[in-house]
Amino acid sequence: MTTCDETPRTAEAPEQAPALPRRTTLLLALAGAVAVANVYFAQPLLATLSQDFGISEGAVGAIVTLTQIGYGLGLFFIVPLGDLVDRKRLITVQLVLLALALTAVGLSGTASVLLIGMTLMGFLAVVTQSLVVFAASLAGPAQRGRVVGLVTSGVVIGILLARTASGLLADLASWRTVYLASAVLTLALTLALHHELPRRTAPRPALTYGQLLASTVALFTRERVFRDRALLALLVFAAFSTLWSCVALPLSEPPQSLTHTAIGAFGLVGAAGALAAAPAGRLHDRGFAQRTTGVALALLVASWLPLAFTRQSLWALALGAIVLDLAVQAVHVTNQSLIYGLRPDAGGRLIGGYMVFYSIGSATGAVGSTAVYAAAGWGAVCLLGAAISATALVLWAVTRRGTGD
């Protein structure tokens, strides 16, 4: 009998499959963008949500934090299911339930209902990672980095344009329109994916659900690359969230006093980071994963210098945001490509477990940055972000020894 930490290393059937059609890859990227955007819609709306629901400025970061906590729970309890059940069915069910959670958020009348709805929305938005794993499983080894890069590009665009879309819709109508419109779009994509995606063809591991979850922990203890890259994910996304979970607060105050639309528009600037995803995937395929990671982390540290001048210059914010997002996504794509290659048969568990650390980092950055801002201002937030980024660079330098390129 197969135990929870002895999953056979049989390759999935798609390893020998022909190249994944570009149409399917782009649809997966679009669906991933829409799903993950829900996690970030609230960031440019924090000031408004604080006023509407009577949440203090120092505590309003809890909206983002609870969403990320829900996301982290979903990564551990839902994403690994893709190794056990038909991924197409799992994705379809998640998207339908996500649409219901979005509707609940859009109709919420009290702070408690809002926070519960946000947590459930985050829990179900992990369908984004189910889509990434599905794309990786359908692609052969020679094209995996490129496919993961393209799908991740869509996810990055969703993360960054979420702020632009939510800010614009909030100014044109209300913040509730953001979530209700997303619910409708989610249902439309559910139908498209149900029609386009193939059913699972790979053999299923002889594991119960409990053994499946236990094997995720076992993989973490056994696979050094998994551990190292998961810790890097925690740090780089803590830095990412330190910026994007807090920047709406100084921008909405004098001397900038920007509208929701203007604050959200900085997502368009940061979307340049999506350009790093596909090239990073190709560099991984060519064997340059470590070098790509090191250069990206050095850029991440450097990005906080222009970001420190956000109150004085929006151009400084734009420059810093471009560099930061490019660096974060280059590391992220490289991480995912490396860890999926360790055990393609356990892709759901590896990606899900890895993304738990992503979620922990995002939640920590959100609550930490808003608390630091309330206590000491924007300069202190930038020092926090720079310290987290420098820690990630040191961790990479220490763990890279004896590991390729």
Protein Blocks (a to p, Z undefined) as FASTA:
>chain_A
ZZfklccfbdcfklmpccddfklmmmmmmmmmmmmmmmmmmmmmmmmmmmmnopafklmm
mmmmmmmmmmmmmmmmmmmmmmmmcfklmmmmmmmmmmmmmmmmmmpcbfklmmmmmmmm
mmmmmmmmmmmmmmmmmpcfklmmmmmmmmmmmmmmmmmmmmmmmmmmmmmmmmklmmmm
mmmmmmmmmmmmmmmpccdfbdcddddfklmmmmmmmmmmmmmmlmmmmmmmmmmmmmmm
mmmmmmmmmmmpcfklpafklmmmmmmmmmmmmmmmmmmmmmmmnopmmmmmmmmmmmmm
mmmmmmmmmmmomklmmmmmmmmmmmmmmmmmmmmmmmmmmmmmlmmmmmmmmmmmmmmm
mmmmmmmmmmmmmmnojmlmmmmmmmmmmmmmmmmmmmmgopaZZ
